[in-house]
Amino acid sequence: MEHIENDSCFEGLAVNKGVEQPPSVNPYLNRMRKIKRRQYTAGEYIEGILKGDISILSQAVTLVESNLPDHQALAQEVIEKCLPYAGNSIRIGITGVPGSGKSTSIDVFGLHVLKKGGKLAVLAIDPSSERSKGSILGDKTRMEKLSIHPGAFIRPSPSAGSLGGVARKTRETIVLCEAAGFDTVFVETVGVGQSETAVHSMVDFFLLIQLAGTGDELQGIKRGIMEMADGIVINKADGDNIEKARLAQAQFKNALHLFPPTMSGWQPQVLTYSGYYELGIPEVWNMIDSYMEFVKKNGYFNHKRQEQAKYWMYETINEQLKEHFYRNNEIKEMLKIKESRILSDEQSSFTAARDVLDYYFKK
Ligand code: GDP
């Protein structure tokens, strides 16, 4: 249709016919959404995982990490069916404070393991990631060589929930990775706080990365973490630092002698190495191999795995009980009221807790 403003009375003004505008919403969006959201059945997940299909494995891990009840139910079914195919890997926990060289070391340790063939999964537990919104541990960009290796699967820490919840998800991810044929699993964590205990409860060997040269090596380390370690490795033993690293090695060895004997019967070792210059890497691995041989022979390997399986049952019960309690809307309301009563000194913390619990258990 001619535009009205092209009438001769509007001199000097020509309005061209416009072009048809594209729709503001992509008509294919729904189709894309459908494709993206298509969920596999439990059978499809299991088949894919057992075939070693990385894309399906990743999606199954996402399912494990999801808090939606539907996803959780499906994830549990997949995990349960994968269990008979799991357990055949060597699980190694790696911890160290930020800057100790965990990512550099995991990169070279990983390549060393993969040289012999096989497949390596790198997982992480980082309970602080909930606050920092996004986990750094296990981040692919930190492990440059491993991230492009076809035999490696790197997955950052699950980021939502309590430490118990985050750790449980990582533990479940181990099962899926093992069923997908991964024969070595690294679980990385930061050497501060409680996360080491969680990692320790899901790995066969616990490696503590330390640094030398600060002069107060032993003071800075929590005794509990050292006691958990099956091996202590002092990183950055290169250049001017070699002597200091050796000195630290001697100090750690002495300190370990003061600890009670380990349950495995294994004497934890202390080694020096350099992740950056790739010095002493085979020695670290020989230590881990000797440990595995030792504990498989004396039966501790199986014993520890059984203990861990029991531990995770109780952990899961504890976690779910808590979640059930705190998610209950009536309890939420009641807690709010009790909080204000406590703050205005109308009630003590203990009687308030007893009232809420009584109400919950009678329900
Ligand atoms: P993370 O925070 O524990 O993961 O530590 P990174 O692997 O990111 O390393 C922290 C810093 O230490 C980086 O600047 C590395 O280049 C450096 N670094 C790591 N390993 C070594 C090593 O073996 N020798 C030296 N000299 N520096 C290293």
Residues whose N, C-alpha, C, O or C-beta is under 5 A from the ligand:
A	BS01	GDP	V97 P98 G99 S100 G101 K102 S103 T104 S105 N235 K236 D238 Y273 S274 G275 Y276 Y277
